[in-house]
């Protein structure tokens, strides 16, 4: 069961990467929730002692999850910096506007 959940997380992170590449932030947020649901399932699982092919599948899934996460962050971080700057700029404009109205 545990291996299948890791594989499901890997599938979702692959979809998340596609959404990030397409700048589909709404879809990315939806997929993040799906991913969180799978992670919650993993937390409630009792850890299986795996060997052979099952262990290799788990390791491959974890490596894919980490690689996808790294690439998603590389795509999202510049957007987040830009968004933060826009929010800060709007906040400064509002403060200036309210100062001059008084």
C-alpha positions in Angstrom: 0.0 0.0 0.0 2.7 2.5 1.0 4.5 2.1 -2.4 1.3 2.8 -4.3 0.8 6.0 -2.3 4.4 7.1 -3.1 3.8 6.4 -6.7 0.5 8.4 -6.6 2.4 11.4 -5.1 5.0 11.1 -7.9 2.2 11.1 -10.4 0.7 14.2 -8.9 4.0 16.1 -8.6 4.5 15.3 -12.4 1.1 17.0 -13.0 2.1 19.9 -10.7 5.3 20.4 -12.8 3.3 20.6 -16.0 0.9 23.1 -14.4 3.9 25.2 -13.2 5.4 25.1 -16.7 2.1 26.3 -18.1 1.8 29.0 -15.4 -1.5 27.4 -14.5 -1.4 28.5 -10.8 -5.0 27.6 -10.1 -4.4 24.0 -11.3 -1.1 23.9 -9.3 -2.9 24.8 -6.1 -5.5 22.1 -6.7 -2.8 19.5 -7.3 -1.0 20.7 -4.2 -4.1 19.8 -2.2 -4.3 16.4 -3.8 -0.6 15.9 -3.0 -1.2 16.9 0.7 -4.1 14.4 0.9 -1.7 11.6 -0.2 1.0 12.8 2.2 -1.6 12.6 5.0 -2.4 9.0 3.9 1.4 8.2 4.1 1.5 9.6 7.7 -1.3 7.3 8.8 0.3 4.2 7.2 2.4 1.9 9.2 5.8 1.7 7.5 6.3 -1.4 5.5 9.7 -3.2 5.5 10.3 -3.4 1.8 12.9 -5.1 -0.3 13.7 -5.9 -3.9 11.4 -4.5 -6.6 9.0 -2.8 -4.1 11.9 -0.9 -2.4 13.3 0.1 -5.8 9.8 1.5 -6.8 9.6 3.5 -3.6 13.1 4.9 -4.1 12.4 5.8 -7.7 9.2 7.5 -6.7 10.9 9.5 -4.0 13.7 10.6 -6.4 11.0 11.7 -8.9 9.1 13.6 -6.2 12.2 15.5 -5.2 13.3 16.2 -8.8 9.8 17.5 -9.6 9.7 19.6 -6.4 13.1 21.2 -7.3 12.0 22.1 -10.8 8.6 23.4 -9.6 10.4 25.7 -7.1 12.7 26.9 -9.9 9.6 27.8 -11.9 7.5 29.3 -9.1 10.1 31.2 -7.1 10.6 34.0 -9.7 6.9 34.4 -10.0 6.5 34.6 -6.2 9.2 37.3 -6.0 7.4 39.3 -8.7 4.1 38.8 -6.9 5.6 39.9 -3.6 7.0 43.0 -5.3 3.6 43.9 -6.8 1.9 43.5 -3.4 4.5 45.6 -1.7 4.2 48.3 -4.4 0.4 48.3 -4.1 0.7 48.6 -0.3 3.1 51.5 -0.7 0.8 53.2 -3.1 -2.1 52.9 -0.7 -0.1 54.3 2.2 1.0 57.2 0.0 -2.5 57.9 -1.2 -3.9 57.8 2.3 -1.2 60.2 3.5 -1.9 62.7 0.8 -5.7 62.5 1.4 -5.3 63.5 5.0 
